[in-house]
């Protein structure tokens, strides 16, 4: 029997979240928790969205950290200078 898989990943050095869920798993969880299928499915998708948002936030934090480092360095030209000016316009 063919089943679709859904993967969610968000990671950095300290944090990693990986979820692997089959559609049939929603039914089993719903029965065990005495909840509806749609409640369990929407709960999972909310978790998945939070993981994507976290990954985006981690990437933005890394860019900010790199930007701070390059701005503090007097010897080299800042790598993100053009990006910063684009945001200011």
Biopython code that builds the backbone (N, CA, C, O; Angstrom):
import numpy as np
from Bio.PDB.StructureBuilder import StructureBuilder

atoms = [
    (1, "UNK", "N", (0.840, -1.193, 0.000)),
    (1, "UNK", "CA", (0.000, 0.000, 0.000)),
    (1, "UNK", "C", (0.882, 1.252, 0.000)),
    (1, "UNK", "O", (1.843, 1.345, 0.763)),
    (2, "UNK", "N", (0.549, 2.187, -0.845)),
    (2, "UNK", "CA", (1.341, 3.410, -0.973)),
    (2, "UNK", "C", (0.891, 4.448, 0.040)),
    (2, "UNK", "O", (-0.306, 4.700, 0.182)),
    (3, "UNK", "N", (1.838, 5.052, 0.744)),
    (3, "UNK", "CA", (1.508, 6.142, 1.667)),
    (3, "UNK", "C", (2.454, 7.303, 1.422)),
    (3, "UNK", "O", (3.640, 7.109, 1.155)),
    (4, "UNK", "N", (1.927, 8.495, 1.515)),
    (4, "UNK", "CA", (2.753, 9.695, 1.383)),
    (4, "UNK", "C", (3.476, 9.957, 2.689)),
    (4, "UNK", "O", (2.969, 9.636, 3.764)),
    (5, "UNK", "N", (4.649, 10.534, 2.596)),
    (5, "UNK", "CA", (5.394, 10.924, 3.791)),
    (5, "UNK", "C", (5.493, 12.437, 3.820)),
    (5, "UNK", "O", (5.592, 13.086, 2.779)),
    (6, "UNK", "N", (5.467, 12.988, 5.018)),
    (6, "UNK", "CA", (5.672, 14.430, 5.179)),
    (6, "UNK", "C", (6.878, 14.616, 6.094)),
    (6, "UNK", "O", (6.968, 14.005, 7.159)),
    (7, "UNK", "N", (7.785, 15.456, 5.666)),
    (7, "UNK", "CA", (8.981, 15.733, 6.459)),
    (7, "UNK", "C", (9.021, 17.204, 6.827)),
    (7, "UNK", "O", (8.706, 18.074, 6.016)),
    (8, "UNK", "N", (9.408, 17.462, 8.046)),
    (8, "UNK", "CA", (9.612, 18.832, 8.489)),
    (8, "UNK", "C", (10.973, 18.892, 9.168)),
    (8, "UNK", "O", (11.272, 18.101, 10.062)),
    (9, "UNK", "N", (11.779, 19.826, 8.737)),
    (9, "UNK", "CA", (13.099, 19.953, 9.347)),
    (9, "UNK", "C", (13.415, 21.414, 9.632)),
    (9, "UNK", "O", (13.162, 22.296, 8.811)),
    (10, "UNK", "N", (13.959, 21.642, 10.784)),
    (10, "UNK", "CA", (14.504, 22.958, 11.116)),
    (10, "UNK", "C", (15.713, 22.676, 11.986)),
    (10, "UNK", "O", (15.616, 21.942, 12.969)),
    (11, "UNK", "N", (16.836, 23.243, 11.636)),
    (11, "UNK", "CA", (18.017, 22.891, 12.415)),
    (11, "UNK", "C", (19.058, 24.002, 12.432)),
    (11, "UNK", "O", (19.151, 24.817, 11.514)),
    (12, "UNK", "N", (19.824, 24.003, 13.494)),
    (12, "UNK", "CA", (21.074, 24.748, 13.552)),
    (12, "UNK", "C", (22.014, 23.901, 14.398)),
    (12, "UNK", "O", (21.754, 22.711, 14.580)),
    (13, "UNK", "N", (23.092, 24.469, 14.921)),
    (13, "UNK", "CA", (24.054, 23.664, 15.667)),
    (13, "UNK", "C", (23.467, 23.043, 16.928)),
    (13, "UNK", "O", (23.798, 21.908, 17.271)),
    (14, "UNK", "N", (22.591, 23.782, 17.627)),
    (14, "UNK", "CA", (22.077, 23.299, 18.904)),
    (14, "UNK", "C", (20.717, 22.614, 18.786)),
    (14, "UNK", "O", (20.316, 21.886, 19.694)),
    (15, "UNK", "N", (20.007, 22.833, 17.688)),
    (15, "UNK", "CA", (18.609, 22.420, 17.628)),
    (15, "UNK", "C", (18.317, 21.647, 16.350)),
    (15, "UNK", "O", (18.767, 22.028, 15.270)),
    (16, "UNK", "N", (17.570, 20.574, 16.475)),
    (16, "UNK", "CA", (17.130, 19.851, 15.288)),
    (16, "UNK", "C", (15.751, 19.265, 15.548)),
    (16, "UNK", "O", (15.521, 18.616, 16.569)),
    (17, "UNK", "N", (14.842, 19.499, 14.618)),
    (17, "UNK", "CA", (13.499, 18.936, 14.708)),
    (17, "UNK", "C", (13.223, 18.222, 13.405)),
    (17, "UNK", "O", (13.365, 18.805, 12.331)),
    (18, "UNK", "N", (12.828, 16.960, 13.493)),
    (18, "UNK", "CA", (12.527, 16.212, 12.285)),
    (18, "UNK", "C", (11.295, 15.360, 12.555)),
    (18, "UNK", "O", (11.284, 14.541, 13.474)),
    (19, "UNK", "N", (10.269, 15.557, 11.756)),
    (19, "UNK", "CA", (9.026, 14.815, 11.924)),
    (19, "UNK", "C", (8.755, 14.021, 10.659)),
    (19, "UNK", "O", (8.886, 14.541, 9.551)),
    (20, "UNK", "N", (8.379, 12.768, 10.826)),
    (20, "UNK", "CA", (8.016, 11.932, 9.688)),
    (20, "UNK", "C", (6.631, 11.379, 9.988)),
    (20, "UNK", "O", (6.452, 10.639, 10.955)),
    (21, "UNK", "N", (5.664, 11.729, 9.174)),
    (21, "UNK", "CA", (4.281, 11.356, 9.470)),
    (21, "UNK", "C", (3.614, 10.778, 8.229)),
    (21, "UNK", "O", (3.735, 11.324, 7.132)),
    (22, "UNK", "N", (2.913, 9.674, 8.417)),
    (22, "UNK", "CA", (2.093, 9.082, 7.367)),
    (22, "UNK", "C", (0.650, 9.515, 7.588)),
    (22, "UNK", "O", (0.236, 9.684, 8.735)),
    (23, "UNK", "N", (-0.135, 9.702, 6.516)),
    (23, "UNK", "CA", (-1.536, 10.105, 6.693)),
    (23, "UNK", "C", (-2.325, 9.172, 7.614)),
    (23, "UNK", "O", (-3.191, 9.632, 8.359)),
    (24, "UNK", "N", (-2.040, 7.877, 7.573)),
    (24, "UNK", "CA", (-2.727, 6.925, 8.447)),
    (24, "UNK", "C", (-2.435, 7.157, 9.920)),
    (24, "UNK", "O", (-3.233, 6.794, 10.784)),
    (25, "UNK", "N", (-1.283, 7.767, 10.204)),
    (25, "UNK", "CA", (-0.920, 8.050, 11.595)),
    (25, "UNK", "C", (-1.901, 9.017, 12.241)),
    (25, "UNK", "O", (-2.166, 8.922, 13.440)),
    (26, "UNK", "N", (-2.445, 9.948, 11.458)),
    (26, "UNK", "CA", (-3.403, 10.901, 12.008)),
    (26, "UNK", "C", (-4.620, 10.170, 12.578)),
    (26, "UNK", "O", (-5.124, 10.523, 13.644)),
    (27, "UNK", "N", (-5.088, 9.141, 11.851)),
    (27, "UNK", "CA", (-6.263, 8.384, 12.315)),
    (27, "UNK", "C", (-5.951, 7.654, 13.619)),
    (27, "UNK", "O", (-6.757, 7.674, 14.549)),
    (28, "UNK", "N", (-4.786, 7.010, 13.690)),
    (28, "UNK", "CA", (-4.412, 6.270, 14.901)),
    (28, "UNK", "C", (-4.296, 7.203, 16.100)),
    (28, "UNK", "O", (-4.779, 6.888, 17.188)),
    (29, "UNK", "N", (-3.662, 8.341, 15.901)),
    (29, "UNK", "CA", (-3.514, 9.311, 16.988)),
    (29, "UNK", "C", (-4.876, 9.847, 17.401)),
    (29, "UNK", "O", (-5.151, 10.008, 18.590)),
    (30, "UNK", "N", (-5.729, 10.123, 16.418)),
    (30, "UNK", "CA", (-7.069, 10.642, 16.705)),
    (30, "UNK", "C", (-7.861, 9.654, 17.559)),
    (30, "UNK", "O", (-8.543, 10.057, 18.502)),
    (31, "UNK", "N", (-7.774, 8.364, 17.235)),
    (31, "UNK", "CA", (-8.491, 7.347, 18.021)),
    (31, "UNK", "C", (-7.950, 7.280, 19.447)),
    (31, "UNK", "O", (-8.722, 7.230, 20.405)),
    (32, "UNK", "N", (-6.625, 7.279, 19.587)),
    (32, "UNK", "CA", (-6.010, 7.181, 20.917)),
    (32, "UNK", "C", (-6.326, 8.394, 21.782)),
    (32, "UNK", "O", (-6.525, 8.264, 22.990)),
    (33, "UNK", "N", (-6.372, 9.576, 21.164)),
    (33, "UNK", "CA", (-6.593, 10.806, 21.922)),
    (33, "UNK", "C", (-8.061, 11.195, 21.992)),
    (33, "UNK", "O", (-8.419, 12.198, 22.609)),
    (34, "UNK", "N", (-8.907, 10.393, 21.355)),
    (34, "UNK", "CA", (-10.343, 10.678, 21.325)),
    (34, "UNK", "C", (-10.617, 12.055, 20.703)),
    (34, "UNK", "O", (-11.445, 12.824, 21.191)),
    (35, "UNK", "N", (-9.903, 12.335, 19.625)),
    (35, "UNK", "CA", (-10.055, 13.594, 18.887)),
    (35, "UNK", "C", (-10.465, 13.275, 17.455)),
    (35, "UNK", "O", (-10.414, 12.125, 17.019)),
    (36, "UNK", "N", (-10.871, 14.315, 16.734)),
    (36, "UNK", "CA", (-11.226, 14.099, 15.334)),
    (36, "UNK", "C", (-9.964, 14.089, 14.470)),
    (36, "UNK", "O", (-8.921, 14.619, 14.853)),
    (37, "UNK", "N", (-10.089, 13.476, 13.306)),
    (37, "UNK", "CA", (-8.980, 13.406, 12.355)),
    (37, "UNK", "C", (-8.493, 14.809, 11.993)),
    (37, "UNK", "O", (-7.288, 15.059, 11.949)),
    (38, "UNK", "N", (-9.427, 15.720, 11.734)),
    (38, "UNK", "CA", (-9.043, 17.075, 11.307)),
    (38, "UNK", "C", (-8.330, 17.842, 12.424)),
    (38, "UNK", "O", (-7.438, 18.645, 12.149)),
    (39, "UNK", "N", (-8.717, 17.601, 13.688)),
    (39, "UNK", "CA", (-8.037, 18.269, 14.805)),
    (39, "UNK", "C", (-6.571, 17.840, 14.879)),
    (39, "UNK", "O", (-5.674, 18.666, 15.048)),
    (40, "UNK", "N", (-6.349, 16.533, 14.751)),
    (40, "UNK", "CA", (-4.983, 16.007, 14.835)),
    (40, "UNK", "C", (-4.154, 16.494, 13.647)),
    (40, "UNK", "O", (-3.003, 16.900, 13.806)),
    (41, "UNK", "N", (-4.753, 16.449, 12.458)),
    (41, "UNK", "CA", (-4.041, 16.886, 11.257)),
    (41, "UNK", "C", (-3.672, 18.371, 11.341)),
    (41, "UNK", "O", (-2.541, 18.747, 11.031)),
    (42, "UNK", "N", (-4.611, 19.205, 11.754)),
    (42, "UNK", "CA", (-4.321, 20.642, 11.833)),
    (42, "UNK", "C", (-3.274, 20.930, 12.910)),
    (42, "UNK", "O", (-2.456, 21.837, 12.753)),
    (43, "UNK", "N", (-3.297, 20.154, 14.013)),
    (43, "UNK", "CA", (-2.285, 20.323, 15.058)),
    (43, "UNK", "C", (-0.892, 20.028, 14.489)),
    (43, "UNK", "O", (0.060, 20.764, 14.748)),
    (44, "UNK", "N", (-0.784, 18.946, 13.711)),
    (44, "UNK", "CA", (0.508, 18.610, 13.105)),
    (44, "UNK", "C", (0.958, 19.698, 12.138)),
    (44, "UNK", "O", (2.123, 20.095, 12.151)),
    (45, "UNK", "N", (0.057, 20.176, 11.310)),
    (45, "UNK", "CA", (0.431, 21.199, 10.336)),
    (45, "UNK", "C", (0.848, 22.498, 11.027)),
    (45, "UNK", "O", (1.701, 23.226, 10.520)),
    (46, "UNK", "N", (0.246, 22.788, 12.186)),
    (46, "UNK", "CA", (0.677, 23.957, 12.963)),
    (46, "UNK", "C", (2.109, 23.772, 13.455)),
    (46, "UNK", "O", (2.913, 24.704, 13.421)),
    (47, "UNK", "N", (2.420, 22.554, 13.914)),
    (47, "UNK", "CA", (3.787, 22.251, 14.352)),
    (47, "UNK", "C", (4.746, 22.394, 13.173)),
    (47, "UNK", "O", (5.834, 22.954, 13.305)),
    (48, "UNK", "N", (4.324, 21.879, 12.023)),
    (48, "UNK", "CA", (5.157, 21.953, 10.827)),
    (48, "UNK", "C", (5.424, 23.414, 10.439)),
    (48, "UNK", "O", (6.545, 23.768, 10.075)),
    (49, "UNK", "N", (4.399, 24.247, 10.517)),
    (49, "UNK", "CA", (4.549, 25.673, 10.188)),
    (49, "UNK", "C", (5.506, 26.348, 11.171)),
    (49, "UNK", "O", (6.346, 27.153, 10.770)),
    (50, "UNK", "N", (5.375, 26.015, 12.468)),
    (50, "UNK", "CA", (6.280, 26.594, 13.463)),
    (50, "UNK", "C", (7.727, 26.201, 13.170)),
    (50, "UNK", "O", (8.646, 27.002, 13.338)),
    (51, "UNK", "N", (7.913, 24.954, 12.731)),
    (51, "UNK", "CA", (9.266, 24.497, 12.404)),
    (51, "UNK", "C", (9.830, 25.268, 11.212)),
    (51, "UNK", "O", (11.003, 25.640, 11.214)),
    (52, "UNK", "N", (9.004, 25.511, 10.197)),
    (52, "UNK", "CA", (9.454, 26.301, 9.038)),
    (52, "UNK", "C", (9.782, 27.728, 9.459)),
    (52, "UNK", "O", (10.785, 28.294, 9.024)),
    (53, "UNK", "N", (8.926, 28.314, 10.315)),
    (53, "UNK", "CA", (9.176, 29.672, 10.807)),
    (53, "UNK", "C", (10.472, 29.726, 11.605)),
    (53, "UNK", "O", (11.246, 30.676, 11.494)),
    (54, "UNK", "N", (10.698, 28.682, 12.418)),
    (54, "UNK", "CA", (11.918, 28.619, 13.218)),
    (54, "UNK", "C", (13.142, 28.555, 12.314)),
    (54, "UNK", "O", (14.149, 29.216, 12.570)),
    (55, "UNK", "N", (13.048, 27.757, 11.260)),
    (55, "UNK", "CA", (14.177, 27.656, 10.332)),
    (55, "UNK", "C", (14.449, 29.014, 9.690)),
    (55, "UNK", "O", (15.604, 29.417, 9.555)),
    (56, "UNK", "N", (13.397, 29.715, 9.296)),
    (56, "UNK", "CA", (13.550, 31.053, 8.718)),
    (56, "UNK", "C", (14.200, 31.997, 9.727)),
    (56, "UNK", "O", (15.114, 32.748, 9.385)),
    (57, "UNK", "N", (13.721, 31.956, 10.981)),
    (57, "UNK", "CA", (14.282, 32.824, 12.022)),
    (57, "UNK", "C", (15.748, 32.505, 12.286)),
    (57, "UNK", "O", (16.553, 33.410, 12.507)),
    (58, "UNK", "N", (16.098, 31.215, 12.264)),
    (58, "UNK", "CA", (17.494, 30.829, 12.474)),
    (58, "UNK", "C", (18.367, 31.365, 11.345)),
    (58, "UNK", "O", (19.481, 31.833, 11.583)),
    (59, "UNK", "N", (17.857, 31.295, 10.111)),
    (59, "UNK", "CA", (18.617, 31.816, 8.973)),
    (59, "UNK", "C", (18.794, 33.327, 9.078)),
    (59, "UNK", "O", (19.875, 33.844, 8.797)),
    (60, "UNK", "N", (17.740, 34.041, 9.482)),
    (60, "UNK", "CA", (17.839, 35.491, 9.648)),
    (60, "UNK", "C", (18.820, 35.851, 10.760)),
    (60, "UNK", "O", (19.586, 36.807, 10.636)),
    (61, "UNK", "N", (18.794, 35.077, 11.851)),
    (61, "UNK", "CA", (19.714, 35.325, 12.964)),
    (61, "UNK", "C", (21.161, 35.133, 12.506)),
    (61, "UNK", "O", (22.046, 35.891, 12.903)),
    (62, "UNK", "N", (21.395, 34.128, 11.680)),
    (62, "UNK", "CA", (22.747, 33.884, 11.169)),
    (62, "UNK", "C", (23.199, 35.042, 10.280)),
    (62, "UNK", "O", (24.345, 35.482, 10.371)),
    (63, "UNK", "N", (22.310, 35.536, 9.425)),
    (63, "UNK", "CA", (22.656, 36.672, 8.560)),
    (63, "UNK", "C", (22.995, 37.900, 9.406)),
    (63, "UNK", "O", (23.961, 38.610, 9.123)),
    (64, "UNK", "N", (22.182, 38.146, 10.458)),
    (64, "UNK", "CA", (22.450, 39.293, 11.332)),
    (64, "UNK", "C", (23.795, 39.146, 12.033)),
    (64, "UNK", "O", (24.550, 40.109, 12.159)),
    (65, "UNK", "N", (24.084, 37.926, 12.488)),
    (65, "UNK", "CA", (25.355, 37.669, 13.171)),
    (65, "UNK", "C", (26.530, 37.903, 12.214)),
    (65, "UNK", "O", (27.520, 38.539, 12.575)),
    (66, "UNK", "N", (26.405, 37.379, 10.990)),
    (66, "UNK", "CA", (27.455, 37.588, 9.985)),
    (66, "UNK", "C", (27.604, 39.066, 9.652)),
    (66, "UNK", "O", (28.713, 39.565, 9.460)),
    (67, "UNK", "N", (26.475, 39.755, 9.587)),
    (67, "UNK", "CA", (26.495, 41.188, 9.285)),
    (67, "UNK", "C", (27.228, 41.956, 10.382)),
    (67, "UNK", "O", (28.049, 42.828, 10.097)),
    (68, "UNK", "N", (26.925, 41.625, 11.644)),
    (68, "UNK", "CA", (27.611, 42.281, 12.761)),
    (68, "UNK", "C", (29.118, 42.054, 12.692)),
    (68, "UNK", "O", (29.903, 42.980, 12.893)),
    (69, "UNK", "N", (29.515, 40.814, 12.405)),
    (69, "UNK", "CA", (30.942, 40.497, 12.317)),
    (69, "UNK", "C", (31.610, 41.299, 11.208)),
    (69, "UNK", "O", (32.689, 41.858, 11.405)),
    (70, "UNK", "N", (30.974, 41.357, 10.051)),
    (70, "UNK", "CA", (31.598, 42.046, 8.919)),
    (70, "UNK", "C", (31.629, 43.556, 9.134)),
    (70, "UNK", "O", (32.556, 44.224, 8.676)),
    (71, "UNK", "N", (30.634, 44.100, 9.821)),
    (71, "UNK", "CA", (30.631, 45.537, 10.094)),
    (71, "UNK", "C", (31.710, 45.909, 11.111)),
    (71, "UNK", "O", (32.289, 46.993, 11.035)),
    (72, "UNK", "N", (31.981, 45.012, 12.063)),
    (72, "UNK", "CA", (32.988, 45.282, 13.089)),
    (72, "UNK", "C", (34.406, 45.183, 12.526)),
    (72, "UNK", "O", (35.335, 45.815, 13.030)),
    (73, "UNK", "N", (34.549, 44.391, 11.490)),
    (73, "UNK", "CA", (35.877, 44.200, 10.911)),
    (73, "UNK", "C", (36.264, 45.411, 10.068)),
    (73, "UNK", "O", (35.594, 45.739, 9.089)),
    (74, "UNK", "N", (37.354, 46.070, 10.459)),
    (74, "UNK", "CA", (37.817, 47.258, 9.734)),
    (74, "UNK", "C", (38.610, 46.877, 8.488)),
    (74, "UNK", "O", (38.699, 47.657, 7.540)),
    (75, "UNK", "N", (39.185, 45.680, 8.494)),
    (75, "UNK", "CA", (40.098, 45.303, 7.417)),
    (75, "UNK", "C", (39.390, 44.864, 6.138)),
    (75, "UNK", "O", (39.974, 44.935, 5.057)),
    (76, "UNK", "N", (38.141, 44.412, 6.244)),
    (76, "UNK", "CA", (37.473, 43.948, 5.031)),
    (76, "UNK", "C", (36.173, 44.710, 4.782)),
    (76, "UNK", "O", (35.565, 45.240, 5.712)),
    (77, "UNK", "N", (35.772, 44.754, 3.561)),
    (77, "UNK", "CA", (34.520, 45.404, 3.171)),
    (77, "UNK", "C", (33.345, 44.544, 3.652)),
    (77, "UNK", "O", (33.390, 43.324, 3.489)),
    (78, "UNK", "N", (32.299, 45.133, 4.236)),
    (78, "UNK", "CA", (31.146, 44.342, 4.681)),
    (78, "UNK", "C", (30.501, 43.583, 3.521)),
    (78, "UNK", "O", (30.263, 44.146, 2.452)),
    (79, "UNK", "N", (30.226, 42.310, 3.745)),
    (79, "UNK", "CA", (29.664, 41.468, 2.692)),
    (79, "UNK", "C", (28.211, 41.823, 2.387)),
    (79, "UNK", "O", (27.752, 41.654, 1.257)),
    (80, "UNK", "N", (27.493, 42.312, 3.386)),
    (80, "UNK", "CA", (26.057, 42.516, 3.234)),
    (80, "UNK", "C", (25.690, 43.989, 3.064)),
    (80, "UNK", "O", (24.536, 44.364, 3.268)),
    (81, "UNK", "N", (26.627, 44.797, 2.705)),
    (81, "UNK", "CA", (26.390, 46.237, 2.617)),
    (81, "UNK", "C", (25.261, 46.569, 1.639)),
    (81, "UNK", "O", (24.392, 47.376, 1.969)),
    (82, "UNK", "N", (25.249, 45.975, 0.459)),
    (82, "UNK", "CA", (24.224, 46.268, -0.545)),
    (82, "UNK", "C", (22.842, 45.838, -0.079)),
    (82, "UNK", "O", (21.857, 46.534, -0.322)),
    (83, "UNK", "N", (22.766, 44.691, 0.589)),
    (83, "UNK", "CA", (21.487, 44.202, 1.106)),
    (83, "UNK", "C", (20.924, 45.193, 2.118)),
    (83, "UNK", "O", (19.734, 45.505, 2.087)),
    (84, "UNK", "N", (21.765, 45.682, 3.008)),
    (84, "UNK", "CA", (21.322, 46.638, 4.026)),
    (84, "UNK", "C", (20.789, 47.902, 3.363)),
    (84, "UNK", "O", (19.735, 48.406, 3.751)),
    (85, "UNK", "N", (21.500, 48.416, 2.374)),
    (85, "UNK", "CA", (21.050, 49.626, 1.690)),
    (85, "UNK", "C", (19.737, 49.393, 0.951)),
    (85, "UNK", "O", (18.895, 50.288, 0.888)),
    (86, "UNK", "N", (19.557, 48.195, 0.392)),
    (86, "UNK", "CA", (18.296, 47.884, -0.289)),
    (86, "UNK", "C", (17.128, 47.945, 0.680)),
    (86, "UNK", "O", (16.051, 48.421, 0.320)),
    (87, "UNK", "N", (17.324, 47.469, 1.908)),
    (87, "UNK", "CA", (16.245, 47.487, 2.900)),
    (87, "UNK", "C", (15.932, 48.909, 3.350)),
    (87, "UNK", "O", (14.783, 49.224, 3.658)),
    (88, "UNK", "N", (16.942, 49.764, 3.390)),
    (88, "UNK", "CA", (16.748, 51.131, 3.881)),
    (88, "UNK", "C", (15.972, 51.983, 2.877)),
    (88, "UNK", "O", (15.198, 52.852, 3.277)),
    (89, "UNK", "N", (16.169, 51.746, 1.586)),
    (89, "UNK", "CA", (15.510, 52.559, 0.542)),
    (89, "UNK", "C", (14.006, 52.574, 0.672)),
    (89, "UNK", "O", (13.323, 53.211, -0.130)),
]
sb = StructureBuilder()
sb.init_structure("model")
sb.init_model(0)
sb.init_chain("A")
sb.init_seg("    ")
for serial, (resi, resn, name, xyz) in enumerate(atoms, 1):
    if name == "N":
        sb.init_residue(resn, " ", resi, " ")
    sb.init_atom(name, np.array(xyz, "f"), 0.0, 1.0, " ", f" {name:<3s}", serial, name[0])
structure = sb.get_structure()
